[in-house]
Amino acid sequence: MYVPAHFAADDEAVHELLARHRAADLVTMTPDGLVATMLPFIYDRSRNVLLGHFARNNEHWQQPVLGDALVIVRGPDAYVSPAWYASKREHGRVVPTWNYITAHVHGTMTVYDDPAWVENVVRRLSDLHEAGRAEPWSVDDAPEKFVSGQLRAIVGVEIAIKRIEAKFKLSQNRPEADVDGVITGLTADGEEATATAVAQHRR
């Protein structure tokens, strides 16, 4: 990944992205070529792994992996209009761009065809995404027999992380007045998450 110095992310920002992302693209090279599946993952920082699960009928998990797996994690992203820059009014030498947060996680993929292992991941995923709800759903809210059947329909996957390439492209290379304009413009466009990220990471 091409990462200019002003778009490089510190370790804590990357850890936060992995801990709070919603779903990511798992990409592997197989004897038949590249295969990709979007999956929700849990980031287990203590073990430096991503944990998730495939539908059993998805052939992706059965295909041999050549080399490392790649998980593409995304944060908020949005179009940035040059009309928002104070620089446009000063000299006009501005162009559109895209602001975004992403991390490319490289690692070894291991499949777990084990209901107990998968149940643990399902519970952790559910707890993560149900947290903060007025009436959070729990795996225990569903009948045990039903849950057992659902667990047999999926298989677990673990990505043991070897390296992470992250890029937080959030107008850090623009003058302060331009950054102010970007935050205002994104907010007006309803892109509050990206506006907040720009504000948090301004230089």
Beta strands, then each sheet from edge to edge (+ up, - down):
strand 1: 24-30
strand 2: 33-39
strand 3: 42-44
strand 4: 49-55
strand 5: 69-80
strand 6: 97-112
strand 7: 154-169
sheet 1: 2+ 1- 5+ 6- 7+ 4- 3+
end
